[in-house]
Structures are given as C-alpha cells and as structure tokens.
Amino acid sequence: MAEGVEEAWDARVKGILKAELKRKGVTYAQLVEKLDAIGVKETEPNIRNKLARGKFTAVFFVQCLSAVGSKNISLE
C-alpha cells in the first residue's frame, strides 16, 4: 500500500467512530459500560488509546457501533 494511504484510511475509520459516539452523546466511560453489556471487556484508557491511534480491528468498530445502537452509518 502506498505510503500514507493506510494512515488516511485509519483516520477515516477513526473519524466515523468518533462522530457516531458524539452523535449518540456517548462518552468513553459510557462506551465501556455499553460494551460490557454485550459481553465485550474494555477499559476507558484502552478505548481512549485505540481511538487516539486510530488503530483497531473491524470487530471492535462493529462492537462499538452495535453497543451504542447504531443501525446505519454514512461513509461520506
């Protein structure tokens, strides 16, 4: 992959998740609770680090969206 391309995609996915959390009014602490309710164990510092780096799996991305009740997302 060309230099910078992967970083651009990481930033895009990070932006989508952060925007969805903001749209739903969910803090990182609340996300920890919501993830726990669906059986996903995370800590607030881990979530903060993952989102700051923009490096996380597609599984984590979908778990977060599911936990906050997102049914649809826009890729624009």
TAHU-V189307 format. One line per field, one symbol per residue. phi: phi as a letter, one per 20 degrees, with the letter a starting at -180 (. if undefined). Layout:
phi->???
This chain:
phi->.fgnfffffgfffgfffffffffemdeffffgfffgfdndebdgfffgfgfffmdbffffgffffffenfdccdee
